[in-house]
Amino acid sequence: MQSYRTLSKIAVALAAVTLLSSCGNTIRGIGRDTSNAVEATRQAGNDVANSF
């Protein structure tokens, strides 16, 4: 019985670590996407300004 509890705790800990590392990668990706969107918007503004 004790080994099942220990195994369950280890499984939950591994699942939590996996979930948290996935969240970190997602947040980092969102930051890159936002940065790219800001840069594209800035470039589009420059293109419009230069066309006049």
Buried (B, 14 or more C-beta within 10 A) or exposed (E): EEEEEEEEEEEEEEEEEEEEEEEEEEEEEEEEEEEEEEEEEEEEEEEEEEEE
